[in-house]
Amino acid sequence: MAYRILHTEASLGWGGQELRIYQEMLGIKGKGHWVGLAASPSAQIYKYAQKAGLPVFPLPLEKKTPHAVLQLLKIIKALDIHILNTHSSWDSWVGGMAKILYPKFKLIRTRHLSTPIGKTPLSWLIYNILPDVVITTGEAIRERMITYNHFNPKKIVSIPTGVDLERFNPEKVRPVLKKEGFRIGMISVLRSWKGHKYLIEAVPKISSYIPEARFFIVGEGPQRRNIERIVQKMDLKEKVIMLGHREDIPEIIASLDVIVHPSTGHEGIPQTILQALAMRKPVIASNIGGIPEVIKHLTTGVLIPPCDAKAIAKAVIEVYKNPDLALQLAQEGQKIVKQHYSYGAMLNKIENIYTILLSFD
């Protein structure tokens, strides 16, 4: 049976969450189902989906308004939607209100971030009462929702973002950056909680031990000017290269010797980490959110405390000094991604959720 799935997203930006939704839509469409998106036309995901030929529907999600609820209801009824999947707080409120008014469709709430959810009546309604299923992108997020918020564990399932192992294949992908020095990279949206400043603060100590070290920051976002100011203030423009937004992420990862992900909070399981591991690269990442589910310290990567430039420097130098350790981390990291975090496995789990939900009708 082919299902009809509509996603909503209130976010206007483009990061791991939006990329996950976009890839999920394309993958589920590829399995023979109808998949559409309702979002603001100014949202980046709206533009990406439209360009990819996915059905898109303009929806005013800037505020929680009755107009948005009625507009969403109109779309759901006109398209005979089987499943509505919401992703951010505002569109989840709108989707929840639509469910109250028209309970004929199934409602999924996907929770991407590890940020604590408040113990409020609204949170209880949006997460525990209205959705038929809540999908989290990591087991740590699921466990917190159960133990801290006391949401129904039978409704919550963890489905981490999967990696396209064909696209992120180290045997096929060729480096795109000039091969010189020891190359340390960070790939993420430029947000304050991603921890870019701690990597930059670690640059002098790393460079004192590895003079040929070069640092690449990949991504765009609201913190770009602040990051540029820190680089300039520390006189590191020759060492730190900001590459901006890139679509050739596999080629970028292939060019790097180690990937650092020093987030300070909010993370599920970051796609960058999984992609780097799939590309057989050593990863250094903060011990927060869902990251320890995939980075096992000194087995599949190196875990560091958040907000700690000294720990970043020590870990990078350790990986540099010990090529055998770097190789072991890379190999074990690739193995865990192949076993548990493939794109195909993610799509199969999501499709199975759809099947179970709709089998009760």
N, C-alpha and C positions, 0 to 999 in steps of 0.2 A: 504493500500500500504506500502510495506517495502522500507525504504530509505537507501541510501548508503552514510555514513558520514565519512569523514576523518578529524582528528584533527592534527594540527601541534603544536609543542612546542619547542622553542629554549633553554629554561632554562635547565641546567644540574642538578640543585639541587632538593630537595624534601621538599616542604612546603605546605601551605594551597592552593596555586594556583594549584600546580601539583596534589595534592590530590583531589581537586574539579574536575579537568579534568578526572582523573582516575575513580572516582566514577560515573561521568556523563557518561563516555563511557560504563561502566559496566551496568548501569541502562538502558540506551537507547538500548543496545544490548538485555537486558532482555525483552524489549518491542517488540522484533522481528525485529529490524533493523540491518543492517550490519554496524559495526563501526571499524575503524582502526586508527592507529597512525603513523605519519611520524615525526621522530626526530633523533637526534644523538644517535648512539648505546651506547655512554658513559653517556647519560642522565638517571637519576634515573627512570623517568616515562617510558622510553623505556623498562627498565628491569622489572618494575612492570607489565606493559602491556603484555610483552612477557610471563612472568610467569603465568599470568591470562589467557593465551590462546587467547588474542586479536591479530589480524593481525598487525604486525609492519613492518615499511619500513625505512631503513636507509636513512637519509637525511642530507647533510652537511649544518648545520645552524650556524656554528661558525662565518661566515661572510656573508654579503649581496653580493652574487656573482651570475653572470648569470648561472653558473653551477648548483647552488641550484635551481634556477627558472626552468631550463630545466629538472632537475631530478624530481622536484615536478610535472611538467606538464606531464611527462612520466607516473608517478604513477596515476595521475588523469584520464588520458585518458585510461590507461590499465584497470583500475578498474571501469570505468564508474561512477565516483563519482558524486553524486547529490549536496552535500553540503560540502564545506571546511570550517572548523572552526579554526581560528588562535588565538593565545593567548598571545604572547610576541611581542616586537617591531620588532625583526629581522625576525621571521617567518611570521609576518604580512606583512612586506615589500615583502618577497619572494612570499607569497600567493597573494598579490595585483598585483605584476608583472605578475604572472601566469594568473590572472583574465583578465588583459589587453590583453594578448596574446590569451587566450582561454576562452571567456566569457560564455561558455555553462553551467557552474556550478554556484551555488549560493554561495556567500561568506558571512560568519559571522565572525565578529571580537569580541571576548570576552575581556572585560576590567576588570581586577581583582583588580587593585590597585586604591587608591584615589589620587595618585601623580598627580599634575597638568600636563596637556598636553600642550606642547608649541604651540603658535600661529604661526606655520610655514606652508608653502605650502605643505611640505611632510605630516604633521599631517592632514591637510585638505584633502589630497588625500587618506591617509590610513584609516581615520575614517569617512569622510563625503561623499566621491565620490565613492570609490571602493566597500565597503561592501554593501550588500543588507540589513543587519541588524547588529546593534551593541548591544551586550548583556553586561550589567554591573552587578556586584555582589551586588550592593546597590543603593538605590535611590539617595543618596548624590553624588555618582559618576556621575549618569545620569544628575542630575541637574547642576552640575558644567560644564559638557560637553556642555550643552545647553546654560547656562547663560554666561559662561566665553569664551568658544570656538565658540559659535554660530553654533554648529552642528545641523543638521536637527532633531528636536525632534521626528518626525514620524518614524525615523529609529532606535531610541534608546529605549531599553526596559530593565528594571531592573528585574533580576531573582536571588535573593539571594541563596546562597548555602543551600541545605536542609539537615536535620539531619535524619539519619535512626533511627526512634523511637523504633524499635525492638531491635537494637543493643545498643542504649543508653536508656535503660529502667531501672529506679532505682529499680523497683520491682523484676527484674531478675538478675541484675549484682551484684556480690559480691566484696568487697574490696580486694585489693591485697597487700597493704602496712600494716605494723604492726600498730595496733591501739594504739597509745600513743600520748599524748599531743594534742595541737590544731594545725591542719595541714593546712598550707597555700601553695597553689601550683600555678605554672605558667607553661603553656604548650604551646610551640611554637618553631619554628626554632630559633636558636641562632644567631640573626642578631642584629646589633646595634640599629636599630629603633624599636625593640620590647620592649626596655626599661628595660631589666633585671637589669641594674645597679641601677635603681631607687628603685626597689623592695629590692635589697640587701642593699642599703643605709638606707632603712626603717627598716631593721631587728633589730638594737639595740633598737630603740624606741619601736617597737612592743614587743620585748622580755623583756623590762623593765616593761611593764604592763602585759604581758602574758609570764611568765618565761618558761612555758611548750610548747611554740610555736616551731614548726618545719617547715622548708621551703623546698619545693621540686621543683626543676627546671627540667622539662622534655623536651627533644629535643636535637638535634645536629645542628651544623652549624658553620660558619666561626668565630663567636665570642666566641667559647668555651674557648680558652686559656685566652682571656681577662677577661671573667667572672670568671674563676678560679683564676686569679691574684687578682681581686677585693676581692673575698672571702678570699683568703689567707692574703692579706694586712690588711683586717679588722678583721682578726682572727675569722672567722665565720664558720670554717670547721665543727665544731660540730653542728652547727645550720642549715646550708644550705647543702642539699644533692642533688647532680647532678645525675640524673637517666639516662641521655643519651636518645637515640632514643628508643621509646617503641611502640609496636603494640597494647598493651592492654590498650588503652586510656580509654575505659569505666570503666575498673577496677581501673585505677589510679584515675579518677574523683570520683568514689565511695568512695575512701579512703580519700578524702580531705574534709575539713570543709569549705573552701572558696577558690575561684579561682580569681587570680589577673591577669589582662591583661593591663599593663601600657605602651602601644605603644606610640610612639612619632609622628607617621605619616604613610602614605601609605596605611592604612587599608581600606578595603571594610567593609564587616561584617565578622569578624573572625569566623571560624568554631569552634574554641575552646570555644568561648563564647556561641554559640548556643548549643553545645554539653553539656556544663556544666549546662545550663538552663534546657535542656531536662532531665538531671540527677537530677534535683531539688536541685541544689547547688547555694548558693548566689555568685554573680559575682561583682567584683570591676574592672572597666575599664576606660580607658582614654576617654575623651569627644572629639573624633576626627573621621574623616572619616564617615563611615556608622554605627559606633557603637551606636550613640544615636537613630538610627532607632529601635533598639531592646532593648537597656538598657534605660529605663525611670527612671530617678533619684528617688530613694527611693520608686519605684513601682516594677520594674522588676530587679533592681540592683542598684549599686552605681556608679555614674559618678564622675571622678576626673580630674583635669587639667593634661596635660602631663608634664613630666619632674619634678615631684613634689613628692619627697620621703616623706615629711611631710604629704601630703594629703593621700598617700597610708597608712601610719601608722595610721592616724586618722580614716580612713575608716575601716581598719581591726579591730582596737580596738572597734569601734562602733558596728560592726557586732558581735564581740565576746561578748560584754557587753549586747547585746540585742538579746537573742535567738528568741524572738517573731518576731522581725524585720527580722532576718535571715530567719526564716521560711516563713514569708510573701513574701519576695523577691524571695525565691526559688519557692514557689507555683505560684506566678504571672508570674515569668520567664518561668516556664514550660508551663504554659497556653498559653503564646504568641507564643512559639515555636510550640506547637501542632496545633495552629490555623493558623499560617502563614509560618512556616519554615520547613515543613516536606520534606523528601527526595522525596516522591511520588508526592507532589505538584510541586516541582522543575522539575522533569522529565516530568510531564504533560505539564507544561508551555513551556519547551524546545521543546517537540514533537509538540506542537501546532504551534510554530514558524516555524518548518520544514514544517508542513502541509500548512500553509499560504503561505510560500515562493514558494513551489513547485506547488501550485494550480494555479499560474499565468502562468505556462508553457503551 
